[in-house]
Amino acid sequence: MFNLGKELFFVPVVCILKCLTERSDAGIYEALMAGTDPKDHYYRGCVKNMLTEPQEEGLFSSKQVKDDMFSNTLRHFLTFLFVSDERIHRTQFP
């Protein structure tokens, strides 16, 4: 989660992992499962669900995730700047 202006943005953990590594989803899954109890079906299910979220958005590779996160963040940032700029102009020039 990060804050831009007064808005909170949530970034899925798997998207961050995909940006930081070139591993496949299977590789990320294996790394997250290392050292866990094989009978912990809840944790395994949560990780599987997190790994499918980017795929449902059509994001399969590290590059696709990076491009999507950057474009969305940039779009929100520019919108924030534009709205803030408009508010400043309205208050200065009624």
PyMOL commands that set and color helices and strands:
alter all, ss='L'
color gray80, all
select helices_A, chain A and resi 13-20+25-33+41-56+62-92
alter helices_A, ss='H'
color red, helices_A
select strands_A, chain A and resi 2-4+7-9
alter strands_A, ss='S'
color yellow, strands_A
deselect
rebuild
show_as cartoon
